[in-house]
Amino acid sequence: MKNKVIARITLNAFIVALIAIMSFIPNVGYIGIGKVSFTTLHIIVLLFAILFGTREAVVAGLSFGFFSLLKAATMPVGPLDDLFINPLVSVLPRLVFGLAAGLIFDWIRTIKKSRPLRNSLVFISLPVLTILHSFLTLTMLWVCYHSDARLAGDGYWILLESIFTLNGLIETASALALTPLLAFGIFNGIKGMKFLPLKRELFMTEKTRFRKMVEPYYEEAIDKIGELVAIESTYDEETIDSENPFGKKVSSALRYVEEMAKKDNFEVKNFNNQVVEIIYGTGDKNVTIMAHVDVVPASGEWTSEPYKIRRTKTRLYGRGVADDKGPLIAAYYALKALKDNALIHGYQVRMLVGGNEERGSACMEYYFKTLKKKQPTYGFSPDASWPLIFAEKGICNFIVSGKLDIPHIYKISGGVATNAVIERCVVVTDDLELLKFIKKNAKKYKIESVEGKTHITVIGKSAHGSTPELGVNAGMQVLKSVAEYSGNSKLIELVNAYLPSDASGLKADAISKVMGQNSLNVGMINFNGETLKMDVNFRHVETKEFAEFKEKIEQNTPYSVEFDENSPLLYFDLENPLIINLMKSYVEETGDYKSKPLAIGGGTYAKEADNIVAFGMEGKANESRMHDADENIRIKNLKNAMSVYANAIDKLGDLCK
C-alpha cells in the first residue's frame, strides 16, 4: 500500500512538472501563429485522463490552470493575458475540463462487451472535450469581464467566433491526431511498470503474433472439442479391469487424444489408460501442461443432449466443454501452433492428459509416483478460472455411515459425484405422511407410484462441490424431511451437523482473508433400508491444520467416519517467476489489466506436481456451469485461451533456457 501511495505521488509530481515546463517553453504549451494562438496542454490533460483516470486528469487540469495564471502574471504576451490572472478564468475552467475528461473516459472504460463501441466513444469525446475546454474558458471570461471595454459589444463575439473557428479547429484536430497515438504508444511502453496506476486500455490494438498464429486453428479446435464431448468419459466401475483402470469410457477418451496427437506428429505414449503423454522438443527442462478428459455424469435438466456439442453464436454447450475438454483442446492447439511455426527450441513441452481428475487424480499419482516421471520445471493446468489460481484449499473426501431403522422408508438415493451438489434425490416410502415434510423442505419435487410404493423425487440445483452455497442440495432436503417425519434423534443430529455448507454444524468452519471460508458438500446419499451412507467433500483454508478439522468432524458426527487421503493446500508466492510470466501472458493476450490472481476452493491437477498452477479459462465465477446442467464456454474465451496458452508456453520456455 505504501509503495502505491509513493508511486501516485511521484506520478502527480511528474504531471505538475511536465505541464510547468510546457507552459514556459516558447511554442510548446502555447503556440502562436500571427495574431492567433492555441494551446497543446489540453492534449496532456486528455492523455492523463485516458491513461490513468479521473484523479490524474484533475491534477493535470488543475496544473494547466495554475500555470496559465502564473504565465499570465509573469510573462504576458497577448492583449487579454492580464484577464487570466483571475483564477475563475484560468484555473476553474481547466479544473472542470480535467474532471469531465477523467469521468468520461472512466465511464467508457466500464463498457466491457464492445471494444469498437469504446473506440468510437473515445474519438467522439476528444473533440467534444476540446470544445468544452474552449467554451468553459470563454464563458468565464464573459462572466467575469463582460463589462471590460475589450470584451464589450461586438468585440467579444468576434473573439469567440475566432476561437471557435481557427483556434478550435487546430486544437480539435491536434487532439484527434495526437492523443490516440500518444496514448497507445505510452500505454504499451509502460504497461509492464506495475507500480504505476495505469488504467485499462481504451483503444483497439493490433492482434498479437500469438493471436495471428492460432487463428487458423479455431474451427478445427471446435470440431475436436465436439468429437471429444461425444465420448461419455465418466468413471465406469462396471467396466474396470487391468487395461481400463477407470472404466472403458475414460479409456476411449484417452485413446482419442492419443490418436489425435499421433496424427499431428507428436511423440505420444499411453501409460495404461491412465495418462497420455504428448511430447515435443528436447531439453533437460520442460514446460508441462496437465489436463483431463474425465467428466462428472450429466445429471440435471439439460436443454440439449449433454454428449452432443451445441453451438450458438457465442457459446458451446456440452458436458466437459468447460471442465476440462475445451481447455484441453485450447492448450493442445496452442502447442500445435507453436510446433507448426517452429517456435519451440531448447526445451521440451510435455502435455499430460489424465483420466481421473474428478475422482482424486490417481492418474497423476501413477505417472509421477509409480512411474517416477520427471517433475515439471514450469507448467500449468488449463482448468478453473482466469486469470490464474495461485492458491487452492485443502480437500478431503470422507464417508459417513451407520445403521438406521426408520419404518416405511425403504430407500434413499441421490447424487452422482462427491464433488457435485446433489440435484436429484429419490426416497421410496409407503407412507404419504412423509409428503407433508417434503413439501415443507423442498420447493420442487415429483411423485410416482412404482410397484405399490411411492417414489418421491426431490429436485434441487447442482453446483460444483467447491461452491455448495451456489446449489440446492436435494439429498439434504430429503434427509431433513425424513428426520422430521421419523423424529429419529440421531438422524436429526446428523442433518443439523451436515446441513450448513460452511461446516459450522460440525464446528469445523474457518475463514481466511486469502482463501475465503471452509466448505462442506454432501455429494452422494444412499440408504438401503438398513444402512445410511453419505459421501462428503470437505475443503479447508490455511488458518488451521487439517488434523484439527478432522478431529471436529469426528467429534460432531453421530455415525462412523472414514477419511480418504487429504489433498493438501496449494499456495504460490505472487512474485514467483511462474506466476509473473503466466500473468504477463494473460494480460498481453486479453488486455485485462484489472483481474488479479485468485484463491479458490476447487482442486486441480496443480496439487499433483511441482511448479504447476491452474490457468483459466472461465471468466466470471460459475459462468460455465461446471458440474451442472447446460455446462458451456464462451467461444471468445476459447479463442483467447488458445493465444494465452501459446504465449504462456513461449514465456515459460524462455525461463527453461
N, C-alpha and C positions, 0 to 999 in steps of 0.2 A: 504493500500500500504506500509506504514511504517513497519507494522508487517511482511509483506512478505520479505522485504529487510533485516530486522533483522534475520529472520529465515534462509535466504540464507547465510548471513554472518556467522551465527552460524554453519550451516552445513559445509561450506567450512573450517572453523576453525577446526571442528572435523575431516575432511578429512586429513588436514595437520598434526594434532596431531597424528592420527591413524597411518599414514604412517611413521612419525618420530619414534614413539615407536617401530613399527615393524622392522624398519631399524636397530635400535641399540640394540635390544634384541637378543642375540645369538640364531641362529637356529629358528628364527621366520620369518623374512622377507627374509633372505638369509640362505639357509640350505646347509651345506657341507657334502658330502658323499665321504670319501677318498680324492682323488685329484679333484673330481668333485663337483661343487656347482651349485645350481639353486635357483631361486627366487620364492617367493609366492606373491610378491607385484603386479604382473600383474593381479592376481585374484581380488585384491582390485580395481584396475582401471576398470576392466571389470564389477565388481559389481556396481560401482557408475554409469557407463555408462548405464547399464540395468535399474537401479532403478530411476535415476534422469536425465539422458540425457547428452547432449554434454558439457554443462558448467561445471558440476561437474566432468565429465570424464577428461576434460582438467586440472582442478585443481588437480585431483588425479595423472594424468600423469606428470604434472609439479613437484608436490611434490615428486613423485617417483624418478624423475631425480635429483632434487636438493639434496635430502638426500643421493642418491647414490654418488653424487660428494662429499658431506660432509663426508660420511663414508670413501670414498677412501682417502680423505685428512687427516683424523684424526685417523682412525682405519684400515689401510691397512692390508690385510691378504694374498691375492693371489699375484702372481708374476706380474700380469698385472694391479693391482689396481691403481697404480700411473697414468696409462693412462686415468683413468676415472675422474681425476681431471679436465680434459678438458670438458667444458660444451657441446661442439659439440658431444662428445661421451656419456656422462652421461645424459644430460638434453634433448637435442634436440630429440633423438630417442623416449624417453618416452613421451615427449610432443606430438609428431606426433602420437604415438601409442594411447594415450588418446583421441586425436581429432578424429582419424579414428574410434575408438570404439564407441564414442558418436554419430558420424554422421551415422554410420551403424545401430546401434540399434534404433536411432530416425527414420531412414528411414523404418526399419522393422515395427516400431510401426504404421506407416501410412497405412499398409496393413490391412484393416478392415474386408474384406469379408471372410478370411480364417485363423482361428487361427492355424490349423495344418501346413499351409504354414509358418506362422510366427515362430512356434516352430522349424520347420526344418531349416529355415534360421538362427535362433539363434544358433542351435547346429552346423551348418556348420561354422558360423562366429567365434565361440570360438577358435577352433584350428587354423583357418586361421589367426586371430588376434594375437594369441600367437606366431605363426611362424613369423608373420610380426614384432613383437617386437624384436625377436632374430635377424632377418635379418637386421633390421634398425641399431641395436646396432653394429653388426659385420661389416656392411658396413661402418659406420662412423669410426670404429677403423681402418679399412684398408685405408680409405680416408685420415685420419689424421696421421697415423703411419705406412704406408706400407713400409717405409724405415728403420723402427726400427728393430734391429737385432732379436728381439724376434718374429717378425711377418714376417720377410723376408723369402723368399724361401718357402720350403715346410711346415715350422712350422705353418704358418698361416692357411694353408688349412687343416692341421691335427687338429688344434684347431676348425676350422669351422665344420669339419666332426664330431668332438666330441660333440659339442654343438647341432648340428642338429640331432644327434642320441640319445645318452643317456639323455643329458640335455633337448633337445627338446621334447623327448618322455615323460619325467617326468613332464615338465611344461605344455605340452598339455593335458596329462591325468589328472593332478590336476585341470586344468581349466575346463575340461569337467565334471569331477566328482563333484567338489565343487561349481562352480559358479551357476549352476541351483538350487541346493539345498539351498545354502545360499540366493540367490536372492528370491526364493519362500518363504522361512521362514521369511526373513526380511520384504519382501513386506507385507505379511499377518500380521506380527506383528505391523507394523507402519502405515498401510493404514488408520486407523482412525485418525491419527495425521494430521489434515488439514493444520497445519502451515508449514509442510514440502512440498517442491515442487516435490512430488512423481509423476513419470510418469506412464502411463497406463501399466498394467501388460502384460508381453510378453509370459509367459509360460502357458501351459494348466493347468487348475486347476480341482480339483475333483468337481463332481456335489454337490451342496449344499443339505442339508437334505430336503429343500422345493422343490427343483427340482426333487429329487428322489420321493418325496411324490406325486407330481402332475402328473408325467409321465404316470401312468396307466390310467389317465382320458383324455389324449389328443384326441384320436379318438372319444370318447363319446362326448366330448365338441364340436368337429367339426360337428358331426351329429346333435347336438342340435341347433347349430347356423344355420345349413341348414334348419331345421324344423321351426325355428323362422323367418328366412328370407322369407320363403314361405308364411308367413302371411303378407299381404299387409296392414301394420298398419299405414296408413295415416289418417289424420284428415278427417272425412267424415260428412260434415254438413247435408247431406240429411238423415242420419240415427241417428241423435242426438235425444235422449229422456232422460227421468229421469234415466233410467238404463244404458244408454250409453252416458255419457256427452261429449265424444269426437268422438262419432260415433262407429258403430258396429265393424269396422275393428280394431281399437285400443283395444276395449274390448276383441276381440278374442285373441290378442297377450297377454294381461294381464292374461286372463284365462289360456292360455298355460303355462305361467310361474307359475301361482298358482298351477296347477295340477302337473307340474314337481316337484315343491318343496314339495308338499304333498306326492308324491311317495317316495321321499328321506327322509321322516320322519322329516321334519322341521315343526315348528309351523307356520301356514300360515293364513293370513287374507286378504280378498279383500275388500277394502274400496270404494264401489260404482263405481267400474271400473275406479277409478282414480289412486289409488296406491295399489299395492300388497306388503304386509309386510311379510317378511320371517325372522323368529327369531330362534336363537339357543343360549343356555346358559342362565345363570341367573346372576343378579348382579345389583347394583344401577347404575353402569356406563356402557356405551355401546360404541362399535365401530360400526359406521353406514356407510353403503355403499349405494350410491344413483346412480341408473342407469335408463335408459328409453328405452321403446320399440317402441315409436312412431318414424316415419321416415318422411322425406320430400318425395314428389312424385318422381317417377323415370322418370324424363324428360331427354331429350337428346338422343343421338345415342349410345346405348349400343351394345357391341359386343356379348352379350349373354342375356338371359332372366333375367331381374333385380330381379325378385322374385323367382328365382331358383338358388341356390348356384352353382357356377362353381369353381372347384378346379384344380389348376395347381400344378406343383412340388413345387412352392414356395409361392403361394398366394391363397386366397379365394376371389371370386368376388360375389357381390350381394348388393342390396340396404339394408343398415343397418349393413353390416358386420363391418364397422368401427365406425359408429355413429347410434346406440350405442349397437347393439345386440351382436357383437363379444366381446367387452369389458365386457358387462353384463355377458355373459356366462363364460368368463375367471374368473371374480370375484366370480361368483356363485360356480364354481368348485374348486376354491381356498378355499372357505368356506367349501364346501363339503369334501374336502381332510382333512382339519383340524378337522372337526367333525368326520369323519370316523376313524381318528387316535387318537381320544380322546385328543386333544391338546387345547381345549377351557375350561378354568377353571377360576372362579372368576370374570367373566364379561359376558356381553351379546353382541352378534353380531346381528345386525339388518340390513337386506338388504331391501331397499325400491326401488321398481320398478314402475316408473311413466309412464303416458301416454300422457303428454302434454308439454314435454320439448321444442319441436321445435316451439311451439306457445305461449310461455310465462310462462310455468311452473305453470299453475293454479292447477295442481295436487298436487304439494308440498305445495302450499298455503292452499289448502283444508286440507291437512294432518296436517300441523303444526299450522295453524291459526284458521281454523274452528274446527277441531277435537282436537286441543290443545295438540298434542302429544309431548312427551319429546324430547328436543333438543339433538343432538349428543354430547357425551363427546369428542370424536375424530372420524374422519372419512375421507372418500374420495369419489369422483365420478370418476368411471373408464371412463373417457372421455377426449378428446383433446390429448395433446402430452406429450411424455416423455421429461425430467424426471419428471417434476412436474410443475404445474401452480400456482405461488404464487400471481399473480395479474391479474385481468380481467378488461377490460374497462367498463365504464358505458354504458348502452344500452337503447335506446328509439325508439319505433316504432311510426310513425305518418302517417296520411293520408292527402294528398293534393288533393283538389277537387275544381272544378269550371266549369261554363258554357263555352262551346267552340263551335263556329259556323264556320265550315270550309266546304264549298261546295265540293261535290264529295268524301268526306271522311266519310264513313258510320260506320266503326267500327275499333277499335284497341284493341287487346287483347294479353297480354303476361305475363309470369311469373307463378310460382306455389307456391312460398312461399316468405314472406317478407325478410327472411334471406338467400336467394339464388339469385345469379345474373341471370337475365333473359336470358335464352339460345335461346328461340324462341319467336318471336312476329309477329302476323298476322295483316296486315292492309287491309281493304276492300275498294275498290275505283272503280269508273267507268272512271277515267281519267288516261291514261297511261303516261301523262306528269310527274306524281309522280315518275315513274320508273327511270327517269333521276337523281333524287335526291337520290333515294335508292342506285343506282349504285355508286354514289359519296361517300356515307357514310358507306356502308356495303360491306364487301368482299364476303359474301356468302348469297344467297337468292334463292328462287324458286317461280315460278308464276304458278297459275292455274285459270281457269275460272269456276265460280260456279254461276249458275242461272243468267247469263248475267253480272256478276260483276267480277272484277279481285281481286283475293286474293294473296297478296304478303307476303310470309313468310320469314322474315329475321332471319338468323341463327347466333348466337354469340357463346359464350363459357361460360358455367356455372362455378360458384365457390361459396365458402361459403360467406355469407354476411359479415363476419368479414374481408375478404380479397378480396374486389371487384376488386382491381387492378390486380388480377390474372385471372379475367374473361373478357369477352367481352359482354357488355350489349346490347342485340338485341333490347330491348324495347327503350332504349335511342337513338339507331341508327334510329329507326323508327320515334320517336318524332322529332329528329333533321331534318330528311328528310321532314316530314310533315310541320314543322315550316318554313323551307326554301322554300318549294313548295308553301305554302299559303301566306307567308310574314306576318303572324299574329304576331304582335309585342309582345303581351302578352305571346304567346307560345314560341317565340324566347327567351324572358326574362326568362321563366321557364326553358327551356333547358339549357341555359347558366349557370343558378344557380345550376342545379342538375347534370350536366354532369361530373364535376370533382369529383373523388371518395374520395378526401380528404376533401370535404365540403368547399373548398376555394371559390367556386362560391356563397356560402351563407354567406361568411365571418365568418363561424363557424369552421374554421380549427384551429388546435393547435398541437404542437409537445411536446413530453415528452421523457426524457432520459430513463425512465423506461418502458413506455408503447408504445412508438412509436408515431404515429400520428392518428388524428381522421379519421374515415371512414364513407362513405355515400353510401348506396346501394338502388337504386330503384328496389324493388323486384317484384312488380306487377303493370301493367298498364292496365287500361280499359277505353275505350271511346265508348259510345253507339250512337253517332251521335249528342248528346246534351251536355253531361256532361263527363268531363275527371276526372279520379280518379287514383291517384298513391299511392301505399303502400311503405313507405320508412323506411329503417332500418339505424339508426344513432348510431355510437359508439364513445365515447369520452374519452379522457385521463384526468389525475388528475390536470392539470395546472389551470383549471377554474371550477367554479361551473356550474352545468348543466343549471341553470337559465340563465346564460349569453349566452350559446349556443342557448338555446330555443328562447331568445329574437332576436338573429341574424337570426335564421331560419324564424321566423315570419315576421321580417322586410324585408327580401330579397326574400320572396316567393310572387309572384303576384296573388296567389289564396289563398283560406282559408286553414288553417292548423288545424288539430285536433290531439292532442297528446294523446297517451296511457300513462299508468303509467311508470315512469322512473325506470329502473333497476340500482341500484347504483353501484359504483365502488367496487371492492374487492381487498384488499391488506393485505398480511401477512408478518410479520417480518421474515426474514430468520433464525433468532435464535429461533423462536417458536418451542417448542418440537414436534409439529405435523410435521412441515417442516423437522426438523432434522431427525426424525425417518423414515419418508417416503423416504427421500433421501438415508438413510442408506440401507433401504430395496432394493431400486432400484440398488444401487451400488453393494451390495453384490450378487445380483442375475444376474446382467448383466455384471459386470466387467467394466462398463463405468464410469471412474473417471473424465472424461473431461466435460461432459454435465452439464450445470448449470440450476437452476430453471428459468422458463420463465414467462414473462408477455405477455398476448395475447389480441386480440380484441374479441375473441369468448366469448359467455356467456354460463355458465354451471349451473348445479344444485348447485354448490358451493355457489352461491349467495342466495340460498333459505333456508339455515340452518346455524347454528353456527358451527364453527370448522370443516369445510369441504373445501377441495381443489380438483381441477381436477387433475387426476393422470393417465396419459397415455391412449392409448398405441401406438399412432402414433409416428414414428421415425422422419424422416425429414418432414419439413413443407409441407403440402398438398400432401404428397406421397400417401395417402389413397384415395384421390379424394372425400372427404366428400361432399355431396350435389351435386355431379357431376355424369355424366355417368361413368360406369365401376368403381364404388366405390369398394375398395378392402383393404385387410390387408395381411401383410406378415405372413405366418404360424409361422415363427420364432418369430415374435413379439407376437403372440398369446401365444405361449409356454412360452416365457419369462414372459409375463404378469401374467400367472397363478402362477408361482413361486414367482414373485414380490408381487402379491396381498396376497398370503398365508403368506409370510414373513411380509408384512405390517400389516395384521390383528393381527398376533402374537405380533409384536412390540407394536402396539397401545393397544393391550390387556394388555400388561405388564404395560403400563402407567396408565391403568384403575385400576389396582390392588392396 
